[in-house]
């Protein structure tokens, strides 16, 4: 597959990068370390549905000198699947065990994007040690109640058909490049043709990098049947919400309602962008992260 150069590659190249593999409950978990420990707080980044750690690299590129740990969630990217169900509880429990395995403690700042915000919220509510949390494009209401409820229903039908078909045919449908491209076109809001081309290439390269049909079906079910509000009351630590004005998944008013549910939360809305904040406005997202975490930003 042709690779479209990242517009953030030069910025990212300034940050030292090391790839690791941890064994969590006997299952290999791939993770990437950006920067070096000891220069400030460590940030744990958790990516969204069907993606992997690459999706958050544009934001990382704008956080030079910051120590960041970014795993691929089980069953996605280079991490092996969970032995059990890929549910929110399963992912949340895995995240806590992963953090302990790689030596993270209560001084860590945890960040989730999109589906990752649900995983992070569930893990924090269950006792994941952390100092603060940042939720970017938080899933603040059921997907079927969001601004693109029709799109969510169509996606649900698509995954249901993919589940009912024979393994080979259903698997091919779920990885269909036209469907992946259509989703990318809907989510991208930028009018910059070069940036759009790169975003589409990112989805082409990484959106189907999951281990099996079972993994993606279970994770999709988890993504549309849960949201952050289920865990809000049990998250006592400070949380910063980074919402998007034109998010196709969650209305800004729902994120504002989530802010009121959380015991200690602040909110910033990034204008003129949708659910791809991490691709289209990573500098703005990084500024919010840096301000909240007290770390440098470009």
C-alpha positions as CSV (number, residue, x, y, z in Angstrom):
1,X,0.0,0.0,0.0
2,X,1.3,3.4,-0.9
3,X,2.3,5.6,2.1
4,X,1.4,9.2,2.1
5,X,4.0,11.2,4.1
6,X,2.8,12.5,7.4
7,X,2.6,16.3,7.7
8,X,3.8,15.9,11.2
9,X,6.8,13.6,10.5
10,X,9.5,16.3,11.0
11,X,8.1,17.3,14.4
12,X,7.7,13.7,15.5
13,X,11.3,12.9,14.5
14,X,12.7,15.1,17.3
15,X,11.3,12.7,19.9
16,X,13.2,9.6,20.9
17,X,11.1,6.5,20.2
18,X,11.5,2.9,21.6
19,X,9.3,0.0,20.8
20,X,8.6,-2.6,23.6
21,X,6.6,-5.7,24.2
22,X,5.1,-6.4,27.6
23,X,3.5,-9.7,28.7
24,X,0.2,-9.0,30.4
25,X,-1.5,-12.0,31.9
26,X,0.5,-14.2,29.5
27,X,-0.5,-12.2,26.4
28,X,2.0,-10.0,24.4
29,X,1.2,-6.3,24.4
30,X,3.1,-4.0,22.1
31,X,3.8,-0.5,23.3
32,X,5.8,2.5,22.3
33,X,7.7,4.9,24.5
34,X,8.2,8.5,23.3
35,X,10.7,10.7,25.1
36,X,12.5,9.6,28.3
37,X,11.3,9.2,31.9
38,X,12.3,11.6,34.5
39,X,11.8,14.9,32.6
40,X,8.2,15.4,34.0
41,X,5.0,13.4,34.4
42,X,4.5,10.3,32.3
43,X,1.4,10.3,30.1
44,X,-0.4,7.1,29.2
45,X,-2.1,7.4,25.8
46,X,-5.1,5.1,24.9
47,X,-6.2,5.1,21.2
48,X,-9.7,4.7,19.7
49,X,-11.7,2.0,18.0
50,X,-10.1,0.1,15.1
51,X,-6.9,2.3,15.4
52,X,-3.6,1.7,17.1
53,X,-0.9,3.9,18.6
54,X,-0.2,5.6,15.3
55,X,-3.4,7.6,15.5
56,X,-2.1,9.7,18.4
57,X,1.3,10.3,17.0
58,X,0.4,13.7,15.5
59,X,-0.5,14.9,19.0
60,X,2.7,13.4,20.4
61,X,4.7,15.2,17.7
62,X,3.6,18.5,19.3
63,X,4.7,17.4,22.8
64,X,8.5,17.3,22.5
65,X,10.4,16.2,25.6
66,X,7.3,14.7,27.2
67,X,7.5,11.1,28.3
68,X,4.6,9.2,26.7
69,X,3.6,5.5,26.9
70,X,1.3,4.4,24.0
71,X,0.2,0.8,23.8
72,X,-1.8,-0.9,21.1
73,X,-5.0,-2.1,22.7
74,X,-5.4,-5.9,22.8
75,X,-6.4,-7.3,19.4
76,X,-5.4,-4.2,17.5
77,X,-2.1,-3.1,15.9
78,X,0.6,-5.5,17.1
79,X,-1.0,-6.5,20.5
80,X,-2.4,-10.0,20.8
81,X,-6.1,-10.4,21.6
82,X,-7.5,-10.8,25.0
83,X,-8.2,-14.4,26.0
84,X,-11.7,-13.3,27.1
85,X,-14.2,-10.9,25.6
86,X,-13.1,-7.6,24.2
87,X,-15.6,-5.7,26.4
88,X,-15.1,-2.4,28.2
89,X,-14.5,-4.3,31.4
90,X,-12.0,-6.5,29.7
91,X,-10.1,-3.6,28.2
92,X,-10.3,-1.6,31.5
93,X,-8.9,-4.5,33.5
94,X,-6.2,-5.0,30.9
95,X,-5.2,-1.3,31.0
96,X,-4.7,-1.5,34.8
97,X,-2.6,-4.6,34.5
98,X,-0.6,-3.1,31.6
99,X,0.2,0.1,33.6
100,X,1.4,-2.0,36.5
101,X,3.5,-4.2,34.3
102,X,5.4,-1.3,32.7
103,X,5.9,0.5,36.0
104,X,3.4,3.3,35.8
105,X,2.0,4.6,39.1
106,X,-0.3,7.1,40.6
107,X,1.7,10.0,39.2
108,X,0.7,9.1,35.7
109,X,-1.6,11.2,33.6
110,X,-4.0,9.1,31.5
111,X,-5.3,10.2,28.2
112,X,-8.0,8.5,26.1
113,X,-9.3,9.3,22.6
114,X,-12.8,8.4,21.4
115,X,-13.4,4.7,22.3
116,X,-10.3,5.0,24.5
117,X,-12.1,7.6,26.7
118,X,-14.6,4.9,27.7
119,X,-11.8,2.4,28.4
120,X,-9.9,5.0,30.5
121,X,-13.1,6.1,32.4
122,X,-13.9,2.5,33.2
123,X,-10.4,1.8,34.3
124,X,-10.2,4.9,36.5
125,X,-13.6,4.1,38.1
126,X,-12.3,0.6,38.9
127,X,-9.2,2.0,40.6
128,X,-6.5,2.5,38.0
129,X,-3.9,4.7,39.8
130,X,-3.5,8.1,38.1
131,X,-2.9,11.7,39.0
132,X,-5.2,13.3,36.3
133,X,-7.0,12.3,33.1
134,X,-7.6,13.9,29.7
135,X,-10.4,12.7,27.5
136,X,-10.2,13.8,23.9
137,X,-13.4,13.5,21.8
138,X,-15.1,11.8,24.8
139,X,-18.0,9.5,24.1
140,X,-20.3,11.4,26.4
141,X,-23.6,9.7,25.4
142,X,-24.8,6.5,23.7
143,X,-23.7,6.5,20.0
144,X,-27.2,5.9,18.9
145,X,-28.2,9.2,20.5
146,X,-25.4,11.2,18.9
147,X,-25.4,13.6,16.0
148,X,-24.8,10.8,13.5
149,X,-27.3,8.4,14.9
150,X,-28.3,7.2,11.4
151,X,-24.7,6.5,10.6
152,X,-24.4,4.5,13.8
153,X,-27.4,2.4,12.9
154,X,-26.0,1.8,9.5
155,X,-22.7,0.8,11.0
156,X,-24.4,-1.5,13.4
157,X,-26.2,-3.2,10.4
158,X,-22.8,-3.4,8.6
159,X,-21.2,-5.2,11.6
160,X,-24.2,-7.4,12.1
161,X,-24.0,-8.6,8.4
162,X,-20.3,-9.0,8.8
163,X,-20.9,-11.3,11.8
164,X,-23.6,-13.4,10.1
165,X,-21.7,-14.1,6.9
166,X,-19.3,-17.0,6.6
167,X,-15.9,-16.2,8.2
168,X,-14.0,-15.4,5.0
169,X,-16.8,-13.4,3.4
170,X,-17.7,-11.5,6.5
171,X,-14.1,-10.8,7.3
172,X,-13.6,-9.4,3.9
173,X,-16.7,-7.2,4.2
174,X,-15.5,-5.7,7.5
175,X,-12.1,-4.8,5.9
176,X,-13.6,-3.5,2.7
177,X,-11.5,-0.5,1.6
178,X,-14.5,1.3,0.1
179,X,-16.3,1.2,3.5
180,X,-13.2,2.3,5.3
181,X,-12.8,5.2,2.9
182,X,-16.4,6.2,3.2
183,X,-16.1,6.4,6.9
184,X,-13.0,8.5,6.6
185,X,-14.6,10.9,4.2
186,X,-17.5,11.4,6.6
187,X,-15.3,12.0,9.6
188,X,-12.8,14.3,8.1
189,X,-13.8,18.0,8.2
190,X,-10.7,19.7,6.9
191,X,-10.9,21.4,3.5
192,X,-7.1,20.9,2.9
193,X,-6.8,18.3,0.2
194,X,-3.3,17.2,1.2
195,X,-4.4,16.7,4.8
196,X,-7.5,14.8,3.7
197,X,-5.4,12.5,1.5
198,X,-3.1,11.7,4.4
199,X,-6.0,11.1,6.8
200,X,-7.5,8.6,4.3
201,X,-4.2,6.9,3.9
202,X,-3.9,6.6,7.7
203,X,-7.3,4.8,7.8
204,X,-6.4,2.6,4.8
205,X,-3.1,1.6,6.5
206,X,-4.3,1.0,10.1
207,X,-8.1,0.8,10.3
208,X,-8.1,-2.9,9.5
209,X,-5.1,-3.9,11.6
210,X,-7.1,-6.0,14.0
211,X,-6.4,-9.6,14.9
212,X,-9.7,-11.3,13.9
213,X,-13.3,-10.8,13.1
214,X,-14.2,-11.7,16.7
215,X,-12.0,-8.9,18.1
216,X,-13.5,-6.2,15.9
217,X,-17.1,-7.4,16.4
218,X,-16.7,-7.5,20.2
219,X,-15.0,-4.1,20.3
220,X,-17.6,-2.5,18.1
221,X,-20.4,-3.8,20.4
222,X,-18.6,-2.4,23.4
223,X,-18.1,1.0,21.6
224,X,-21.8,1.5,20.8
225,X,-23.3,0.1,24.0
226,X,-21.3,2.1,26.6
227,X,-20.2,5.7,27.2
228,X,-18.1,7.7,29.7
229,X,-21.2,8.8,31.7
230,X,-21.6,5.3,33.2
231,X,-18.4,5.8,35.2
232,X,-18.4,9.6,35.8
233,X,-19.5,9.6,39.4
234,X,-16.7,7.3,40.4
235,X,-13.9,9.4,38.9
236,X,-12.7,11.7,41.7
237,X,-9.5,12.9,40.2
238,X,-9.2,16.0,38.0
239,X,-10.4,15.4,34.4
240,X,-9.9,17.7,31.3
241,X,-12.4,17.2,28.5
242,X,-11.3,18.2,25.0
243,X,-14.4,18.3,22.7
244,X,-14.9,19.2,19.1
245,X,-17.4,21.6,17.7
246,X,-18.5,19.4,14.8
247,X,-18.0,15.9,16.4
248,X,-20.1,13.3,14.5
249,X,-20.2,11.0,17.5
250,X,-21.1,13.2,20.5
251,X,-22.9,16.5,20.7
252,X,-21.0,19.3,22.6
253,X,-24.0,19.6,24.8
254,X,-23.5,16.0,25.9
255,X,-19.9,16.7,26.8
256,X,-21.1,19.7,28.8
257,X,-23.5,17.4,30.6
258,X,-20.6,14.9,31.2
259,X,-18.6,17.8,32.7
260,X,-21.3,18.4,35.2
261,X,-21.4,14.7,36.2
262,X,-17.7,14.5,36.9
263,X,-16.7,15.7,40.4
264,X,-13.7,17.7,39.1
265,X,-13.7,18.5,35.4
266,X,-12.8,21.3,33.0
267,X,-13.8,21.5,29.3
268,X,-12.4,23.0,26.1
269,X,-14.2,22.9,22.8
270,X,-11.9,23.1,19.7
271,X,-13.7,24.9,16.9
272,X,-14.2,23.9,13.3
273,X,-13.2,20.3,13.7
274,X,-14.9,16.9,14.2
275,X,-14.0,13.6,15.6
276,X,-10.6,13.6,14.1
277,X,-9.0,16.2,16.4
278,X,-5.9,14.0,16.6
279,X,-5.4,14.2,12.9
280,X,-6.8,17.6,11.9
281,X,-5.9,19.9,14.9
282,X,-3.2,18.0,16.9
283,X,-1.5,21.2,17.9
284,X,-4.6,22.5,19.5
285,X,-5.1,19.2,21.3
286,X,-1.5,19.2,22.4
287,X,-1.8,22.7,23.8
288,X,-4.7,21.6,26.0
289,X,-2.8,18.5,27.1
290,X,0.3,20.6,27.9
291,X,-1.6,23.2,29.8
292,X,-3.5,20.7,31.9
293,X,-0.4,18.5,32.5
294,X,2.1,21.2,32.9
295,X,4.4,20.0,30.1
296,X,6.0,21.8,27.2
297,X,4.4,22.1,23.8
298,X,5.5,23.3,20.3
